[in-house]
Amino acid sequence: MNNAARTQLLAEAAGTPKPIPNEVAKLTASQVGTHKGGYFSFQPRWDWITEAEPDLFN
């Protein structure tokens, strides 16, 4: 997620971003836009949060 956000900001800072072709967007979504992809994207953040805030659920 951080890489996606960083890439977006860099693209906008360089000028007007050029949209990617629909076929490329569909392929990318099929590769990373799944529940499993979401889990693996979020898991490192979750681990960091729960370690940094051990009393989160108290």
PDBQT receptor file of N, H, CA, C and O in Angstrom, charges set to zero:
ATOM      1  N   MET A   1       0.810  -1.185   0.000  1.00  0.00    +0.000 N 
ATOM      2  CA  MET A   1       0.000   0.000   0.000  1.00  0.00    +0.000 C 
ATOM      3  C   MET A   1       0.861   1.261   0.000  1.00  0.00    +0.000 C 
ATOM      4  O   MET A   1       0.579   2.225  -0.711  1.00  0.00    +0.000 OA
ATOM      5  N   ASN A   2       1.904   1.232   0.804  1.00  0.00    +0.000 N 
ATOM      6  H   ASN A   2       2.133   0.449   1.382  1.00  0.00    +0.000 HD
ATOM      7  CA  ASN A   2       2.787   2.401   0.835  1.00  0.00    +0.000 C 
ATOM      8  C   ASN A   2       3.411   2.648  -0.530  1.00  0.00    +0.000 C 
ATOM      9  O   ASN A   2       3.525   3.793  -0.968  1.00  0.00    +0.000 OA
ATOM     10  N   ASN A   3       3.812   1.577  -1.201  1.00  0.00    +0.000 N 
ATOM     11  H   ASN A   3       3.719   0.647  -0.845  1.00  0.00    +0.000 HD
ATOM     12  CA  ASN A   3       4.419   1.736  -2.523  1.00  0.00    +0.000 C 
ATOM     13  C   ASN A   3       3.426   2.320  -3.519  1.00  0.00    +0.000 C 
ATOM     14  O   ASN A   3       3.789   3.158  -4.344  1.00  0.00    +0.000 OA
ATOM     15  N   ALA A   4       2.172   1.877  -3.442  1.00  0.00    +0.000 N 
ATOM     16  H   ALA A   4       1.877   1.196  -2.772  1.00  0.00    +0.000 HD
ATOM     17  CA  ALA A   4       1.148   2.401  -4.352  1.00  0.00    +0.000 C 
ATOM     18  C   ALA A   4       0.922   3.892  -4.114  1.00  0.00    +0.000 C 
ATOM     19  O   ALA A   4       0.828   4.671  -5.062  1.00  0.00    +0.000 OA
ATOM     20  N   ALA A   5       0.836   4.279  -2.849  1.00  0.00    +0.000 N 
ATOM     21  H   ALA A   5       0.912   3.645  -2.079  1.00  0.00    +0.000 HD
ATOM     22  CA  ALA A   5       0.630   5.683  -2.514  1.00  0.00    +0.000 C 
ATOM     23  C   ALA A   5       1.829   6.526  -2.942  1.00  0.00    +0.000 C 
ATOM     24  O   ALA A   5       1.669   7.614  -3.495  1.00  0.00    +0.000 OA
ATOM     25  N   ARG A   6       3.018   6.018  -2.684  1.00  0.00    +0.000 N 
ATOM     26  H   ARG A   6       3.149   5.134  -2.235  1.00  0.00    +0.000 HD
ATOM     27  CA  ARG A   6       4.239   6.747  -3.064  1.00  0.00    +0.000 C 
ATOM     28  C   ARG A   6       4.320   6.919  -4.580  1.00  0.00    +0.000 C 
ATOM     29  O   ARG A   6       4.665   7.993  -5.074  1.00  0.00    +0.000 OA
ATOM     30  N   THR A   7       4.000   5.859  -5.308  1.00  0.00    +0.000 N 
ATOM     31  H   THR A   7       3.720   4.987  -4.907  1.00  0.00    +0.000 HD
ATOM     32  CA  THR A   7       4.023   5.919  -6.762  1.00  0.00    +0.000 C 
ATOM     33  C   THR A   7       3.031   6.946  -7.280  1.00  0.00    +0.000 C 
ATOM     34  O   THR A   7       3.334   7.705  -8.200  1.00  0.00    +0.000 OA
ATOM     35  N   GLN A   8       1.847   6.968  -6.687  1.00  0.00    +0.000 N 
ATOM     36  H   GLN A   8       1.600   6.351  -5.940  1.00  0.00    +0.000 HD
ATOM     37  CA  GLN A   8       0.818   7.941  -7.094  1.00  0.00    +0.000 C 
ATOM     38  C   GLN A   8       1.309   9.370  -6.864  1.00  0.00    +0.000 C 
ATOM     39  O   GLN A   8       1.167  10.227  -7.736  1.00  0.00    +0.000 OA
ATOM     40  N   LEU A   9       1.881   9.620  -5.697  1.00  0.00    +0.000 N 
ATOM     41  H   LEU A   9       1.996   8.924  -4.988  1.00  0.00    +0.000 HD
ATOM     42  CA  LEU A   9       2.368  10.969  -5.385  1.00  0.00    +0.000 C 
ATOM     43  C   LEU A   9       3.508  11.376  -6.312  1.00  0.00    +0.000 C 
ATOM     44  O   LEU A   9       3.565  12.524  -6.754  1.00  0.00    +0.000 OA
ATOM     45  N   LEU A  10       4.414  10.452  -6.610  1.00  0.00    +0.000 N 
ATOM     46  H   LEU A  10       4.368   9.520  -6.251  1.00  0.00    +0.000 HD
ATOM     47  CA  LEU A  10       5.510  10.757  -7.530  1.00  0.00    +0.000 C 
ATOM     48  C   LEU A  10       4.990  11.054  -8.932  1.00  0.00    +0.000 C 
ATOM     49  O   LEU A  10       5.473  11.968  -9.600  1.00  0.00    +0.000 OA
ATOM     50  N   ALA A  11       4.008  10.280  -9.368  1.00  0.00    +0.000 N 
ATOM     51  H   ALA A  11       3.616   9.538  -8.825  1.00  0.00    +0.000 HD
ATOM     52  CA  ALA A  11       3.437  10.504 -10.701  1.00  0.00    +0.000 C 
ATOM     53  C   ALA A  11       2.778  11.877 -10.786  1.00  0.00    +0.000 C 
ATOM     54  O   ALA A  11       2.939  12.589 -11.777  1.00  0.00    +0.000 OA
ATOM     55  N   GLU A  12       2.045  12.239  -9.753  1.00  0.00    +0.000 N 
ATOM     56  H   GLU A  12       1.915  11.660  -8.948  1.00  0.00    +0.000 HD
ATOM     57  CA  GLU A  12       1.375  13.542  -9.758  1.00  0.00    +0.000 C 
ATOM     58  C   GLU A  12       2.379  14.685  -9.643  1.00  0.00    +0.000 C 
ATOM     59  O   GLU A  12       2.168  15.752 -10.221  1.00  0.00    +0.000 OA
ATOM     60  N   ALA A  13       3.457  14.479  -8.914  1.00  0.00    +0.000 N 
ATOM     61  H   ALA A  13       3.629  13.612  -8.445  1.00  0.00    +0.000 HD
ATOM     62  CA  ALA A  13       4.475  15.517  -8.777  1.00  0.00    +0.000 C 
ATOM     63  C   ALA A  13       5.206  15.757 -10.098  1.00  0.00    +0.000 C 
ATOM     64  O   ALA A  13       5.690  16.858 -10.360  1.00  0.00    +0.000 OA
ATOM     65  N   ALA A  14       5.279  14.714 -10.924  1.00  0.00    +0.000 N 
ATOM     66  H   ALA A  14       4.886  13.819 -10.711  1.00  0.00    +0.000 HD
ATOM     67  CA  ALA A  14       5.979  14.826 -12.209  1.00  0.00    +0.000 C 
ATOM     68  C   ALA A  14       5.115  15.452 -13.287  1.00  0.00    +0.000 C 
ATOM     69  O   ALA A  14       5.625  15.819 -14.345  1.00  0.00    +0.000 OA
ATOM     70  N   GLY A  15       3.827  15.581 -13.045  1.00  0.00    +0.000 N 
ATOM     71  H   GLY A  15       3.412  15.283 -12.185  1.00  0.00    +0.000 HD
ATOM     72  CA  GLY A  15       2.921  16.142 -14.041  1.00  0.00    +0.000 C 
ATOM     73  C   GLY A  15       1.597  15.417 -14.006  1.00  0.00    +0.000 C 
ATOM     74  O   GLY A  15       1.237  14.808 -12.999  1.00  0.00    +0.000 OA
ATOM     75  N   THR A  16       0.875  15.483 -15.102  1.00  0.00    +0.000 N 
ATOM     76  H   THR A  16       1.167  15.978 -15.921  1.00  0.00    +0.000 HD
ATOM     77  CA  THR A  16      -0.414  14.814 -15.182  1.00  0.00    +0.000 C 
ATOM     78  C   THR A  16      -0.201  13.333 -15.480  1.00  0.00    +0.000 C 
ATOM     79  O   THR A  16       0.342  12.984 -16.528  1.00  0.00    +0.000 OA
ATOM     80  N   PRO A  17      -0.633  12.444 -14.550  1.00  0.00    +0.000 N 
ATOM     81  CA  PRO A  17      -0.447  11.014 -14.785  1.00  0.00    +0.000 C 
ATOM     82  C   PRO A  17      -1.240  10.529 -15.999  1.00  0.00    +0.000 C 
ATOM     83  O   PRO A  17      -2.339  11.011 -16.275  1.00  0.00    +0.000 OA
ATOM     84  N   LYS A  18      -0.667   9.579 -16.705  1.00  0.00    +0.000 N 
ATOM     85  H   LYS A  18       0.225   9.188 -16.481  1.00  0.00    +0.000 HD
ATOM     86  CA  LYS A  18      -1.333   8.969 -17.857  1.00  0.00    +0.000 C 
ATOM     87  C   LYS A  18      -2.017   7.693 -17.379  1.00  0.00    +0.000 C 
ATOM     88  O   LYS A  18      -1.347   6.804 -16.853  1.00  0.00    +0.000 OA
ATOM     89  N   PRO A  19      -3.323   7.582 -17.547  1.00  0.00    +0.000 N 
ATOM     90  CA  PRO A  19      -4.022   6.375 -17.086  1.00  0.00    +0.000 C 
ATOM     91  C   PRO A  19      -3.478   5.123 -17.784  1.00  0.00    +0.000 C 
ATOM     92  O   PRO A  19      -3.099   5.163 -18.955  1.00  0.00    +0.000 OA
ATOM     93  N   ILE A  20      -3.448   4.014 -17.040  1.00  0.00    +0.000 N 
ATOM     94  H   ILE A  20      -3.756   3.982 -16.089  1.00  0.00    +0.000 HD
ATOM     95  CA  ILE A  20      -2.994   2.767 -17.621  1.00  0.00    +0.000 C 
ATOM     96  C   ILE A  20      -4.138   2.143 -18.418  1.00  0.00    +0.000 C 
ATOM     97  O   ILE A  20      -5.304   2.399 -18.119  1.00  0.00    +0.000 OA
ATOM     98  N   PRO A  21      -3.824   1.334 -19.420  1.00  0.00    +0.000 N 
ATOM     99  CA  PRO A  21      -4.872   0.688 -20.208  1.00  0.00    +0.000 C 
ATOM    100  C   PRO A  21      -5.759  -0.221 -19.336  1.00  0.00    +0.000 C 
ATOM    101  O   PRO A  21      -5.299  -0.788 -18.345  1.00  0.00    +0.000 OA
ATOM    102  N   ASN A  22      -7.007  -0.345 -19.715  1.00  0.00    +0.000 N 
ATOM    103  H   ASN A  22      -7.381   0.116 -20.520  1.00  0.00    +0.000 HD
ATOM    104  CA  ASN A  22      -7.972  -1.132 -18.967  1.00  0.00    +0.000 C 
ATOM    105  C   ASN A  22      -7.510  -2.576 -18.795  1.00  0.00    +0.000 C 
ATOM    106  O   ASN A  22      -7.711  -3.167 -17.734  1.00  0.00    +0.000 OA
ATOM    107  N   GLU A  23      -6.892  -3.150 -19.828  1.00  0.00    +0.000 N 
ATOM    108  H   GLU A  23      -6.729  -2.671 -20.690  1.00  0.00    +0.000 HD
ATOM    109  CA  GLU A  23      -6.440  -4.544 -19.741  1.00  0.00    +0.000 C 
ATOM    110  C   GLU A  23      -5.382  -4.710 -18.646  1.00  0.00    +0.000 C 
ATOM    111  O   GLU A  23      -5.375  -5.703 -17.919  1.00  0.00    +0.000 OA
ATOM    112  N   VAL A  24      -4.499  -3.732 -18.544  1.00  0.00    +0.000 N 
ATOM    113  H   VAL A  24      -4.504  -2.925 -19.135  1.00  0.00    +0.000 HD
ATOM    114  CA  VAL A  24      -3.444  -3.774 -17.531  1.00  0.00    +0.000 C 
ATOM    115  C   VAL A  24      -4.064  -3.639 -16.139  1.00  0.00    +0.000 C 
ATOM    116  O   VAL A  24      -3.657  -4.331 -15.206  1.00  0.00    +0.000 OA
ATOM    117  N   ALA A  25      -5.035  -2.759 -16.003  1.00  0.00    +0.000 N 
ATOM    118  H   ALA A  25      -5.366  -2.196 -16.761  1.00  0.00    +0.000 HD
ATOM    119  CA  ALA A  25      -5.705  -2.577 -14.716  1.00  0.00    +0.000 C 
ATOM    120  C   ALA A  25      -6.426  -3.856 -14.295  1.00  0.00    +0.000 C 
ATOM    121  O   ALA A  25      -6.379  -4.232 -13.124  1.00  0.00    +0.000 OA
ATOM    122  N   LYS A  26      -7.086  -4.523 -15.228  1.00  0.00    +0.000 N 
ATOM    123  H   LYS A  26      -7.124  -4.217 -16.179  1.00  0.00    +0.000 HD
ATOM    124  CA  LYS A  26      -7.784  -5.770 -14.910  1.00  0.00    +0.000 C 
ATOM    125  C   LYS A  26      -6.807  -6.864 -14.500  1.00  0.00    +0.000 C 
ATOM    126  O   LYS A  26      -7.063  -7.608 -13.553  1.00  0.00    +0.000 OA
ATOM    127  N   LEU A  27      -5.696  -6.961 -15.209  1.00  0.00    +0.000 N 
ATOM    128  H   LEU A  27      -5.488  -6.357 -15.979  1.00  0.00    +0.000 HD
ATOM    129  CA  LEU A  27      -4.690  -7.967 -14.864  1.00  0.00    +0.000 C 
ATOM    130  C   LEU A  27      -4.120  -7.702 -13.478  1.00  0.00    +0.000 C 
ATOM    131  O   LEU A  27      -3.972  -8.624 -12.675  1.00  0.00    +0.000 OA
ATOM    132  N   THR A  28      -3.802  -6.450 -13.200  1.00  0.00    +0.000 N 
ATOM    133  H   THR A  28      -3.922  -5.702 -13.852  1.00  0.00    +0.000 HD
ATOM    134  CA  THR A  28      -3.248  -6.087 -11.897  1.00  0.00    +0.000 C 
ATOM    135  C   THR A  28      -4.248  -6.386 -10.786  1.00  0.00    +0.000 C 
ATOM    136  O   THR A  28      -3.881  -6.926  -9.743  1.00  0.00    +0.000 OA
ATOM    137  N   ALA A  29      -5.505  -6.037 -11.009  1.00  0.00    +0.000 N 
ATOM    138  H   ALA A  29      -5.804  -5.598 -11.856  1.00  0.00    +0.000 HD
ATOM    139  CA  ALA A  29      -6.541  -6.309 -10.003  1.00  0.00    +0.000 C 
ATOM    140  C   ALA A  29      -6.679  -7.798  -9.746  1.00  0.00    +0.000 C 
ATOM    141  O   ALA A  29      -6.887  -8.210  -8.605  1.00  0.00    +0.000 OA
ATOM    142  N   SER A  30      -6.567  -8.611 -10.786  1.00  0.00    +0.000 N 
ATOM    143  H   SER A  30      -6.398  -8.276 -11.713  1.00  0.00    +0.000 HD
ATOM    144  CA  SER A  30      -6.691 -10.057 -10.594  1.00  0.00    +0.000 C 
ATOM    145  C   SER A  30      -5.501 -10.624  -9.825  1.00  0.00    +0.000 C 
ATOM    146  O   SER A  30      -5.613 -11.679  -9.200  1.00  0.00    +0.000 OA
ATOM    147  N   GLN A  31      -4.371  -9.939  -9.867  1.00  0.00    +0.000 N 
ATOM    148  H   GLN A  31      -4.279  -9.083 -10.375  1.00  0.00    +0.000 HD
ATOM    149  CA  GLN A  31      -3.170 -10.418  -9.187  1.00  0.00    +0.000 C 
ATOM    150  C   GLN A  31      -3.078  -9.949  -7.738  1.00  0.00    +0.000 C 
ATOM    151  O   GLN A  31      -2.627 -10.697  -6.870  1.00  0.00    +0.000 OA
ATOM    152  N   VAL A  32      -3.498  -8.727  -7.476  1.00  0.00    +0.000 N 
ATOM    153  H   VAL A  32      -3.864  -8.119  -8.181  1.00  0.00    +0.000 HD
ATOM    154  CA  VAL A  32      -3.335  -8.174  -6.128  1.00  0.00    +0.000 C 
ATOM    155  C   VAL A  32      -4.639  -7.717  -5.488  1.00  0.00    +0.000 C 
ATOM    156  O   VAL A  32      -4.647  -7.350  -4.313  1.00  0.00    +0.000 OA
ATOM    157  N   GLY A  33      -5.723  -7.729  -6.221  1.00  0.00    +0.000 N 
ATOM    158  H   GLY A  33      -5.717  -8.027  -7.175  1.00  0.00    +0.000 HD
ATOM    159  CA  GLY A  33      -6.993  -7.230  -5.705  1.00  0.00    +0.000 C 
ATOM    160  C   GLY A  33      -7.881  -8.305  -5.114  1.00  0.00    +0.000 C 
ATOM    161  O   GLY A  33      -9.104  -8.243  -5.239  1.00  0.00    +0.000 OA
ATOM    162  N   THR A  34      -7.276  -9.290  -4.474  1.00  0.00    +0.000 N 
ATOM    163  H   THR A  34      -6.282  -9.341  -4.374  1.00  0.00    +0.000 HD
ATOM    164  CA  THR A  34      -8.031 -10.385  -3.880  1.00  0.00    +0.000 C 
ATOM    165  C   THR A  34      -8.023 -10.261  -2.365  1.00  0.00    +0.000 C 
ATOM    166  O   THR A  34      -7.277  -9.458  -1.803  1.00  0.00    +0.000 OA
ATOM    167  N   HIS A  35      -8.856 -11.060  -1.705  1.00  0.00    +0.000 N 
ATOM    168  H   HIS A  35      -9.462 -11.712  -2.161  1.00  0.00    +0.000 HD
ATOM    169  CA  HIS A  35      -8.850 -11.068  -0.242  1.00  0.00    +0.000 C 
ATOM    170  C   HIS A  35      -7.483 -11.493   0.275  1.00  0.00    +0.000 C 
ATOM    171  O   HIS A  35      -6.980 -10.940   1.253  1.00  0.00    +0.000 OA
ATOM    172  N   LYS A  36      -6.891 -12.474  -0.382  1.00  0.00    +0.000 N 
ATOM    173  H   LYS A  36      -7.300 -12.924  -1.176  1.00  0.00    +0.000 HD
ATOM    174  CA  LYS A  36      -5.576 -12.952   0.030  1.00  0.00    +0.000 C 
ATOM    175  C   LYS A  36      -4.526 -11.856  -0.143  1.00  0.00    +0.000 C 
ATOM    176  O   LYS A  36      -3.669 -11.672   0.721  1.00  0.00    +0.000 OA
ATOM    177  N   GLY A  37      -4.592 -11.128  -1.259  1.00  0.00    +0.000 N 
ATOM    178  H   GLY A  37      -5.288 -11.277  -1.961  1.00  0.00    +0.000 HD
ATOM    179  CA  GLY A  37      -3.672 -10.016  -1.483  1.00  0.00    +0.000 C 
ATOM    180  C   GLY A  37      -3.834  -8.938  -0.433  1.00  0.00    +0.000 C 
ATOM    181  O   GLY A  37      -2.848  -8.377   0.045  1.00  0.00    +0.000 OA
ATOM    182  N   GLY A  38      -5.080  -8.642  -0.069  1.00  0.00    +0.000 N 
ATOM    183  H   GLY A  38      -5.882  -9.097  -0.457  1.00  0.00    +0.000 HD
ATOM    184  CA  GLY A  38      -5.340  -7.650   0.973  1.00  0.00    +0.000 C 
ATOM    185  C   GLY A  38      -4.780  -8.072   2.315  1.00  0.00    +0.000 C 
ATOM    186  O   GLY A  38      -4.219  -7.266   3.057  1.00  0.00    +0.000 OA
ATOM    187  N   TYR A  39      -4.944  -9.354   2.613  1.00  0.00    +0.000 N 
ATOM    188  H   TYR A  39      -5.400 -10.009   2.010  1.00  0.00    +0.000 HD
ATOM    189  CA  TYR A  39      -4.417  -9.889   3.874  1.00  0.00    +0.000 C 
ATOM    190  C   TYR A  39      -2.904  -9.698   3.944  1.00  0.00    +0.000 C 
ATOM    191  O   TYR A  39      -2.379  -9.183   4.931  1.00  0.00    +0.000 OA
ATOM    192  N   PHE A  40      -2.215 -10.117   2.889  1.00  0.00    +0.000 N 
ATOM    193  H   PHE A  40      -2.642 -10.535   2.088  1.00  0.00    +0.000 HD
ATOM    194  CA  PHE A  40      -0.754 -10.026   2.902  1.00  0.00    +0.000 C 
ATOM    195  C   PHE A  40      -0.261  -8.587   2.833  1.00  0.00    +0.000 C 
ATOM    196  O   PHE A  40       0.847  -8.298   3.286  1.00  0.00    +0.000 OA
ATOM    197  N   SER A  41      -1.049  -7.688   2.282  1.00  0.00    +0.000 N 
ATOM    198  H   SER A  41      -1.949  -7.923   1.914  1.00  0.00    +0.000 HD
ATOM    199  CA  SER A  41      -0.662  -6.277   2.275  1.00  0.00    +0.000 C 
ATOM    200  C   SER A  41      -0.828  -5.655   3.657  1.00  0.00    +0.000 C 
ATOM    201  O   SER A  41      -0.037  -4.803   4.063  1.00  0.00    +0.000 OA
ATOM    202  N   PHE A  42      -1.861  -6.087   4.375  1.00  0.00    +0.000 N 
ATOM    203  H   PHE A  42      -2.503  -6.779   4.046  1.00  0.00    +0.000 HD
ATOM    204  CA  PHE A  42      -2.162  -5.476   5.668  1.00  0.00    +0.000 C 
ATOM    205  C   PHE A  42      -1.417  -6.126   6.831  1.00  0.00    +0.000 C 
ATOM    206  O   PHE A  42      -1.164  -5.468   7.840  1.00  0.00    +0.000 OA
ATOM    207  N   GLN A  43      -1.065  -7.393   6.711  1.00  0.00    +0.000 N 
ATOM    208  H   GLN A  43      -1.270  -7.928   5.891  1.00  0.00    +0.000 HD
ATOM    209  CA  GLN A  43      -0.479  -8.133   7.833  1.00  0.00    +0.000 C 
ATOM    210  C   GLN A  43       0.758  -7.459   8.433  1.00  0.00    +0.000 C 
ATOM    211  O   GLN A  43       0.835  -7.352   9.657  1.00  0.00    +0.000 OA
ATOM    212  N   PRO A  44       1.726  -7.001   7.640  1.00  0.00    +0.000 N 
ATOM    213  CA  PRO A  44       2.885  -6.326   8.266  1.00  0.00    +0.000 C 
ATOM    214  C   PRO A  44       2.480  -5.072   9.042  1.00  0.00    +0.000 C 
ATOM    215  O   PRO A  44       3.058  -4.784  10.089  1.00  0.00    +0.000 OA
ATOM    216  N   ARG A  45       1.505  -4.332   8.546  1.00  0.00    +0.000 N 
ATOM    217  H   ARG A  45       1.035  -4.567   7.695  1.00  0.00    +0.000 HD
ATOM    218  CA  ARG A  45       1.041  -3.127   9.252  1.00  0.00    +0.000 C 
ATOM    219  C   ARG A  45       0.383  -3.522  10.572  1.00  0.00    +0.000 C 
ATOM    220  O   ARG A  45       0.623  -2.895  11.603  1.00  0.00    +0.000 OA
ATOM    221  N   TRP A  46      -0.449  -4.566  10.534  1.00  0.00    +0.000 N 
ATOM    222  H   TRP A  46      -0.644  -5.075   9.696  1.00  0.00    +0.000 HD
ATOM    223  CA  TRP A  46      -1.121  -5.051  11.737  1.00  0.00    +0.000 C 
ATOM    224  C   TRP A  46      -0.096  -5.485  12.786  1.00  0.00    +0.000 C 
ATOM    225  O   TRP A  46      -0.222  -5.153  13.965  1.00  0.00    +0.000 OA
ATOM    226  N   ASP A  47       0.912  -6.225  12.348  1.00  0.00    +0.000 N 
ATOM    227  H   ASP A  47       1.014  -6.495  11.391  1.00  0.00    +0.000 HD
ATOM    228  CA  ASP A  47       1.958  -6.671  13.272  1.00  0.00    +0.000 C 
ATOM    229  C   ASP A  47       2.659  -5.474  13.910  1.00  0.00    +0.000 C 
ATOM    230  O   ASP A  47       2.941  -5.481  15.109  1.00  0.00    +0.000 OA
ATOM    231  N   TRP A  48       2.937  -4.457  13.115  1.00  0.00    +0.000 N 
ATOM    232  H   TRP A  48       2.709  -4.451  12.142  1.00  0.00    +0.000 HD
ATOM    233  CA  TRP A  48       3.606  -3.254  13.618  1.00  0.00    +0.000 C 
ATOM    234  C   TRP A  48       2.719  -2.527  14.632  1.00  0.00    +0.000 C 
ATOM    235  O   TRP A  48       3.190  -2.118  15.693  1.00  0.00    +0.000 OA
ATOM    236  N   ILE A  49       1.444  -2.371  14.303  1.00  0.00    +0.000 N 
ATOM    237  H   ILE A  49       1.061  -2.704  13.441  1.00  0.00    +0.000 HD
ATOM    238  CA  ILE A  49       0.512  -1.655  15.185  1.00  0.00    +0.000 C 
ATOM    239  C   ILE A  49       0.363  -2.371  16.514  1.00  0.00    +0.000 C 
ATOM    240  O   ILE A  49       0.452  -1.748  17.572  1.00  0.00    +0.000 OA
ATOM    241  N   THR A  50       0.133  -3.696  16.465  1.00  0.00    +0.000 N 
ATOM    242  H   THR A  50       0.060  -4.202  15.606  1.00  0.00    +0.000 HD
ATOM    243  CA  THR A  50      -0.092  -4.426  17.713  1.00  0.00    +0.000 C 
ATOM    244  C   THR A  50       1.173  -4.509  18.566  1.00  0.00    +0.000 C 
ATOM    245  O   THR A  50       1.083  -4.607  19.790  1.00  0.00    +0.000 OA
ATOM    246  N   GLU A  51       2.335  -4.473  17.946  1.00  0.00    +0.000 N 
ATOM    247  H   GLU A  51       2.408  -4.393  16.952  1.00  0.00    +0.000 HD
ATOM    248  CA  GLU A  51       3.580  -4.443  18.715  1.00  0.00    +0.000 C 
ATOM    249  C   GLU A  51       3.803  -3.056  19.328  1.00  0.00    +0.000 C 
ATOM    250  O   GLU A  51       4.226  -2.943  20.478  1.00  0.00    +0.000 OA
ATOM    251  N   ALA A  52       3.523  -2.022  18.568  1.00  0.00    +0.000 N 
ATOM    252  H   ALA A  52       3.179  -2.113  17.633  1.00  0.00    +0.000 HD
ATOM    253  CA  ALA A  52       3.743  -0.650  19.044  1.00  0.00    +0.000 C 
ATOM    254  C   ALA A  52       2.720  -0.227  20.089  1.00  0.00    +0.000 C 
ATOM    255  O   ALA A  52       3.005   0.620  20.935  1.00  0.00    +0.000 OA
ATOM    256  N   GLU A  53       1.524  -0.819  20.029  1.00  0.00    +0.000 N 
ATOM    257  H   GLU A  53       1.292  -1.507  19.341  1.00  0.00    +0.000 HD
ATOM    258  CA  GLU A  53       0.429  -0.456  20.940  1.00  0.00    +0.000 C 
ATOM    259  C   GLU A  53      -0.110  -1.699  21.636  1.00  0.00    +0.000 C 
ATOM    260  O   GLU A  53      -1.221  -2.131  21.330  1.00  0.00    +0.000 OA
ATOM    261  N   PRO A  54       0.645  -2.291  22.567  1.00  0.00    +0.000 N 
ATOM    262  CA  PRO A  54       0.215  -3.562  23.178  1.00  0.00    +0.000 C 
ATOM    263  C   PRO A  54      -1.095  -3.466  23.951  1.00  0.00    +0.000 C 
ATOM    264  O   PRO A  54      -1.777  -4.475  24.131  1.00  0.00    +0.000 OA
ATOM    265  N   ASP A  55      -1.455  -2.278  24.406  1.00  0.00    +0.000 N 
ATOM    266  H   ASP A  55      -0.901  -1.458  24.259  1.00  0.00    +0.000 HD
ATOM    267  CA  ASP A  55      -2.713  -2.139  25.144  1.00  0.00    +0.000 C 
ATOM    268  C   ASP A  55      -3.879  -1.754  24.234  1.00  0.00    +0.000 C 
ATOM    269  O   ASP A  55      -4.897  -1.256  24.714  1.00  0.00    +0.000 OA
ATOM    270  N   LEU A  56      -3.745  -1.971  22.974  1.00  0.00    +0.000 N 
ATOM    271  H   LEU A  56      -2.918  -2.376  22.584  1.00  0.00    +0.000 HD
ATOM    272  CA  LEU A  56      -4.755  -1.571  21.992  1.00  0.00    +0.000 C 
ATOM    273  C   LEU A  56      -6.136  -2.136  22.316  1.00  0.00    +0.000 C 
ATOM    274  O   LEU A  56      -7.141  -1.449  22.135  1.00  0.00    +0.000 OA
ATOM    275  N   PHE A  57      -6.194  -3.367  22.787  1.00  0.00    +0.000 N 
ATOM    276  H   PHE A  57      -5.377  -3.925  22.934  1.00  0.00    +0.000 HD
ATOM    277  CA  PHE A  57      -7.484  -4.015  23.013  1.00  0.00    +0.000 C 
ATOM    278  C   PHE A  57      -7.901  -4.040  24.473  1.00  0.00    +0.000 C 
ATOM    279  O   PHE A  57      -8.871  -4.712  24.823  1.00  0.00    +0.000 OA
ATOM    280  N   ASN A  58      -7.192  -3.324  25.327  1.00  0.00    +0.000 N 
ATOM    281  H   ASN A  58      -6.404  -2.778  25.042  1.00  0.00    +0.000 HD
ATOM    282  CA  ASN A  58      -7.557  -3.286  26.759  1.00  0.00    +0.000 C 
ATOM    283  C   ASN A  58      -8.649  -2.292  27.015  1.00  0.00    +0.000 C 
ATOM    284  O   ASN A  58      -9.080  -2.128  28.157  1.00  0.00    +0.000 OA
TER     285      ASN A  58
